[in-house]
Amino acid sequence: MADRDSFSSRPATSSSFKKEGTPVNTVQYAMSTSDESISQFTLPNYVELPQSFQQRSTANVPKKVRGDLDLSGPELMPFLFKAADKLYSIKDKQAKAEGIKKRFYQLQAMFNQEKIADNFIRSLNYVVDSIEYENYQQAWEHYNRFVQSIPEESARNWRWLSSLKMLISELKGAQRIGSAGSHFRNPTQN
């Protein structure tokens, strides 16, 4: 009966190697934390997501009340970053999403330095509300009204405006094509 157990067809695990007498030196791996030593235990087709797009816990995902248009500039930023994360989850859109997020940091800095007037923040609330609830046609219309209200000199210096336009356009296009099949992928799947 003992011979039958040793030749069973169950897959070998690390604990079964220890039981069968294969020497395992745990100290060698516990002290090593370099990327090189970690990569030897990683599947060859595994690609780690950039730090900015790693899955957040569901408790930290911002939720916006539909029609709440009284958010301050800094309160709008998590929703814009969330929309960029949504774009990142679309196949072949990761580079655009990364670029959009970088430009949104400019907007965030402007909010923190109070360089954007309250009336612009109010108009941006409409855009963000439409994006949050995936009404991209309405977001596009609010964006166009928002841009028309900005002085030309400011519009040239605010590079994040083109990123916001691209974000709406890309999400709108993905939604239109989405009926043919899902183009979104779950960032937690490997």
N, C-alpha and C positions, 0 to 999 in steps of 0.2 A: 504494500500500500504506500510506503514511503517513496519508492521509485516512481510510482504513478503520479504522485503529487509534484515531484521535482521536474517531470516532463509535461506538465499541464500546458494547455495552449493559452493561458492568460498572459496578457502583455506584461513585460518587465517594467517595474517602476523603481524609483530610487530606493524605496524602502525594501523592495525584494532583493536588490543588489546587496544591501547591507546584510540581509538575512543569509544570503548565499555566500558570504565571506569575501566579497569584492572590497578591497580597501577603498575607503572614501576619506579624503583629508578635508574636513570642513574648515579648518583654520586657513587653508590656502585661499579659499574663495571668500570667506568672511572679511578678510583684511583688504581685499582688492575691490575697489569701486570705480576703477577707470572705465571709460567707454569701451576700450578694447576688450577687457575681461567680461564686461556685461554683454557685449555683442556676440560672444561665443556661445551664449545661451539663448540667443534670440533667433527666431525663425528667419530664414533668409528673405522672405517676402514681406516681412513686417516693417512698416514705415511709421515712425513716431511723428505725430502731429506737432507742428510748431507750438511753442508754449502759449501763444496768444489764442490758439484755437482748441486747446485741450478741453475736454468735456467738463463743464461745471456741474456741481450738484444741482438738482432740480430746485432746491430751496433758494439758490442764488439767481435763478433766472428771473429777470424782471417781468412783472405783469402790469399791464396798463389798463385802467378802466376806460372803456370806449367813451369817447367824447370828453374826456378830461383834458381840457386845453389850457390849464393854468400851471403847467409844469415850468419850472425854471430851466435855464440852459443846462446846468449840470445834471438835472433830473432827466433831461431828454437823452443824454449821452448813452446810458445803458441800452436804450431801445435802438439807437442807431448801430451800436456795436452788435447787438443781438441780430439785427437785420443783416449785417455784414457776415456774421457767423452762419446765417441761413444761406447766404450766397455761397459761402465757402463749402457748404455741404452739397452743392450742385456739382456734378461731374464737370471737370475742366474749367471751373470758375475760381479755383483756389488763389491763383496769382492776382486776379482782379480784386477779390475780396481782401487779400492782404494789403494791396495798394490803397484800397478805399479806407481800410482801418487806419493806415498811416496818416492819411489826410484828415481823418476824423480827429486825430490827436491835435491837429492844428485848431480845429473848432473847439475842442475841449479846453485848450489853453486860452483861447479867446474868451470863453465863458468864465473861466477861473479868474481872468484879469478884468472881467466886466467890460469888454470891448465891443459887445454887441448890445444894441438898444433893445429895450423891452418890447417895442412893437415888432421887431424882427423875430424875437423869441416867440412872441404870440403867433406870428404867421408860421414859424417853423413847427409849432405845436400841431397845426393842422396837417402838415406833411407827415410828421412822425406818427400821428394817430392813424392816418390812412395806411401807412406802411405796416404798422403793428397789426392791423386787422386785414392785411393782404388785399386791400382795395387799391391796387397799383394805378388804375386809371385815374381815380380820384387823387391819389398822391401826386401823379404827374400834373394834374390841373392845379393843385395847390402849390406845387413846386414852381410852375410857370408864373403864377401870381406873385409868389414870394420873390422870385428873381426880378420881376418887373418893378417891385417896390424898393429894391436896393439901388443906391447911387452907383453909377457906372464905375467910378474909381474904386469903391469898395468891392464891387463884383470882380474886378480884375485881380485884386489882391487876395481874395478869398478862394484859394485853390480847392478847398473842400467842397465848394458848390458843384464843381464838375464831378466830383466823386459821388455826391448825393444824387446827381442826375444819372450817373452810370448805375448806381445801386438800384434805383427805381426801374430803370430801363431793363437791367438784367433780370431782376425779380419778376417784372411784368412779362418778359419774354419766356421765362421758365414756367410761369403759371399758364401761359397760353399753350405751350407745348406739353405741359404736364398731363393733359388728358390722354396723350398717347402712351403714357407710362411715367412712373415716378423717376425724376432725375435727381431727387434728393437721396442722400445716403446718410445713414446714421453714423455720426462720428465715433461712436463707441464700438462699432463693428470693425474687426481687423480683417 
